[in-house]
Amino acid sequence: IAGITQAPTSQILAAGRRMTLRCTQDMRHNAMYWYRQDLGLGLRLIHYSNTAGTTGKGEVPDGYSVSRANTDDFPLTLASAVPSQTSVYFCASSEGQERSKAFFGQGTRLTVV
Amino acid sequence: GQNIDQPTEMTATEGAIVQINCTYQTSGFNGLFWYQQHAGEAPTFLSYNVLDGLEEKGRFSSFLSRSKGYSYLLLKELQMKDSASYLCAVTDSNYQLIWGAGTKLIIKP
């Protein structure tokens, strides 16, 4: 693993199903982030974690949950997917809250039907 | 509210120079980033400005004026591979990154 790895790279999901997007980094970064990117809207922050064991809500947290059990992993869960959650999801990390240069995973393209 | 504005789309010619502007209104300021994002790929870091002035890195330069809430990214000697979206992002007083919607740059031969 080099940098940030997301899985899966793409997924088609039936509405109402539960889905977890995985994110793993090997840079020992303290802070991690989940964004969604929609055409014309740019990157919007869903949830973040400034350090292992802590999480916070971003701009669009509804319908999503995260956990940060250790430094490396930051999974994003959709409890009951809806079509409006169709998007490209990016996981990112940075050294810390005050060192906010972000490194991104390759993205997960999610389609909810 | 917090807001970052950049043009939606720009077109330029191979070999030419293009300037992509970004204006911002945020609660506090702790730095401004420019990222490049090719279609279907992740954003990648280009530049970081925290003090006023010009930062030059090869063919790319980035300028910041904090008093005007303004930055630009200057791309010289444009190449076809520079066709991408360019994202402006500002770190606010809580060190959260606020992102612009991005500028799609189209390079024509």
Chai-1 contact restraints between the chains, C-beta under 6 A:
chainA,res_idxA,chainB,res_idxB,connection_type,confidence,min_distance_angstrom,max_distance_angstrom,comment,restraint_id
A,G42,B,W99,contact,1.0,0.0,6.0,A-B,restraint_1
A,G42,B,G100,contact,1.0,0.0,6.0,A-B,restraint_2
A,G42,B,A101,contact,1.0,0.0,6.0,A-B,restraint_3
A,G42,B,G102,contact,1.0,0.0,6.0,A-B,restraint_4
A,L43,B,W99,contact,1.0,0.0,6.0,A-B,restraint_5
A,Q97,B,Y95,contact,1.0,0.0,6.0,A-B,restraint_6
A,E98,B,Y95,contact,1.0,0.0,6.0,A-B,restraint_7
A,S100,B,T91,contact,1.0,0.0,6.0,A-B,restraint_8
A,S100,B,Y95,contact,1.0,0.0,6.0,A-B,restraint_9
A,S100,B,L97,contact,1.0,0.0,6.0,A-B,restraint_10
A,F104,B,A42,contact,1.0,0.0,6.0,A-B,restraint_11
A,F104,B,P43,contact,1.0,0.0,6.0,A-B,restraint_12
A,Q106,B,A42,contact,1.0,0.0,6.0,A-B,restraint_13
A,G107,B,A42,contact,1.0,0.0,6.0,A-B,restraint_14
